[in-house]
Amino acid sequence: MENTSLYIMSAMYILAGIMHFVKPKAYLRIMPRYLPYHLPLVYLSGVFEIVFGTLLLFPSTQEIGAWGIIAVLIGVFPANIHMLQTNKVKKTWYIIALWVRLPLQGFLIYWAWLFT
């Protein structure tokens, strides 16, 4: 079960990282205005997700990958708050999803911590 969880986590971050390059506009929309260099930061966070997700797959680098994922999750947390604050979508399900996303970050950090 532990390996399955690890593979799911790894795939999730690798895919999310790839999406930073495939659909960068989606990530640019949630970038807080106070951060400079939005597009390079989107690409950089995508690279980090791909690299750390890949590092999870190898026992010798698993701990580095897990700590890297934790750092990325903490680093993108301001974007999640910004997304909630600047939301223009009035659909109830979307607003609920934005609020759920904040504590979900805590769960994702805990999940990655299990592999440190």
N, C-alpha and C positions, 0 to 999 in steps of 0.2 A: 504493500500500500504506500509506503514511504517513497519508493521509486516512482510510482504512478503520479503521486502528488508533485514530485520534483520535475518529472517530465512535463506535466501540465503547466506548472509554473514557468519552466524554461520556454516552452512553446508560446505561452501567452506573452512573455516579454519580447521574445524574438519577433513574433508577429506584430506586436505593438510598435516595436522599433522600426520594422520595415514600413509600417503604415505612415511613419513620420516622413518618409521619402515619397510614398505613393500619393498621399493626401495631405500635404503640408498645410494647406489652407485651413483644414479642420483644426489643426493645432495652433495656427497663427491667430485664429479667432479667440482663443482662450488665454493668450499671452497677456499678462498684466502690462499696462502701458508704461509703468515705471522701469521695466526691464529694457535694456538696449538690444540691438541686433537680434530681432525676433526670429528671422529665418535661420541664421546660423545656430541659434539656441535650439530651435526645433530639430534641426539636423543633428546637433550634438547630443541632445537627449535621446534621439533615435539610435545613434551609434552606441551610446551607453547602454540602452536597453538591449540591443542586439549582443553586444560584447558580454554584459553581465549575465544575460539569459543563456548564452553559450557556455560561459564559465561554470554555470550550475551543473552542466552535464558531465563534468569530469571530477572525480573524487579529489584530485590534487588541487583543483581550483574552485571547488564548490563553495568553500567558505568566503573566498574573495568575491565570487559572484553574488552570494547572498548579501554580504555587507554592501556591495555596490548597488544592488536592487534597493536595499533599505535607504541608501543615500539618495538614489533617484526619486524614490517615493516621497521622501522628505523635501527634496528639491522642487518637485512639481506641485506640492501641496498649495502654495500660493496661487497657482493657476486654477486649481479647483475652487478655491474661495472666490477668486476673480470671476470665474464662470458663474457662480451662484449670484454674486453681486450685480453682474451686468446682464443677467438673463432677460431676454425680451420675449421668450416663448411663454405663453400663458396657459399651456396645457398642464393640467394637474399632474399627470403621470411624469412629465418632464421635471417639474419642480420637485416632486418627491424624489426622483432619481438624483437630482443635484444634491439634495440634503443627505440622501443615503450614501452618496459617494464620499462624503467627508469622513464618517466613521469607518467606512470600508477601507480607507487608507490605513487605518490602525490594524485591521485584520490582515491586510496584505503585508504590512511590516512584520507582524507576528509570524505569518506564514513563512516569509523569507528568513526570519530569525531562527526558525526551527532547523535551518540548514547551515547555521554558523557553527 
